[in-house]
């Protein structure tokens, strides 16, 4: 079940050198930032007098943009794994 330490360090270095690892790392970081902005955006909208439902509906375009970005990047990630 567990790998020996020498194989573990080899796998770690392999993951560090893999560009796809960095793509997922930065995507997760940006998604976290966007999540924080989305929460603040909803609070600002509620401060302007929008209801909770209206604030949620106004957040849909940003969610659609994230989904579109994921679908757009998918062929690049698949192409980098097939060699």
C-alpha positions in Angstrom: 0.0 0.0 0.0 2.7 2.5 1.0 5.6 3.3 -1.3 9.2 3.3 -0.1 10.7 6.7 0.6 13.0 6.7 -2.5 10.0 6.1 -4.8 8.0 8.7 -2.9 10.6 11.4 -3.5 10.9 10.4 -7.1 7.1 10.7 -7.6 7.1 14.1 -5.8 9.8 15.5 -8.1 7.9 14.1 -11.1 4.7 15.9 -10.0 6.6 19.2 -9.4 8.0 19.0 -13.0 4.7 18.2 -14.6 3.0 21.3 -16.1 -0.5 19.9 -15.6 0.2 19.9 -11.8 0.9 23.6 -12.0 -2.2 24.2 -14.1 -4.4 22.6 -11.5 -2.6 24.4 -8.7 -3.2 27.8 -10.2 -6.7 27.0 -11.2 -7.5 26.0 -7.7 -5.9 29.2 -6.4 -7.9 31.4 -8.8 -11.1 29.5 -8.1 -10.6 30.2 -4.4 -10.1 33.9 -5.1 -13.2 34.0 -7.3 -15.2 32.3 -4.6 -14.3 35.0 -2.1 -15.1 37.7 -4.6 -18.4 36.1 -5.3 -19.4 36.1 -1.7 -18.5 39.8 -1.3 -20.3 40.6 -4.6 -23.5 39.0 -3.2 -23.2 41.0 0.0 -22.7 44.2 -1.9 -25.7 43.5 -4.1 -27.8 42.8 -1.0 -26.6 46.2 0.3 -28.0 47.8 -2.8 -31.5 46.5 -2.0 -31.5 43.3 -4.1 -33.1 40.2 -2.5 -31.1 37.0 -1.8 -32.6 35.4 -4.9 -31.8 38.4 -7.1 -28.2 38.5 -5.9 -27.8 34.8 -6.6 -29.3 35.3 -10.1 -26.9 38.1 -10.8 -24.0 35.8 -9.8 -24.9 33.3 -12.6 -22.8 34.9 -15.4 -19.6 34.5 -13.3 -20.4 30.9 -12.7 -21.1 30.4 -16.4 -17.7 32.0 -17.2 -15.9 29.6 -14.9 -17.6 26.6 -16.4 -16.8 27.8 -19.9 -13.1 28.2 -19.0 -13.0 24.7 -17.6 -14.6 23.3 -20.8 -12.2 25.4 -23.0 -9.1 24.2 -21.2 -10.1 20.5 -21.2 -8.7 19.7 -24.8 -5.3 21.2 -23.8 -5.1 19.0 -20.7 -6.1 15.9 -22.7 -3.6 16.8 -25.4 -0.7 17.1 -22.9 -1.3 13.6 -21.4 -1.5 11.8 -24.7 2.1 11.2 -26.1 
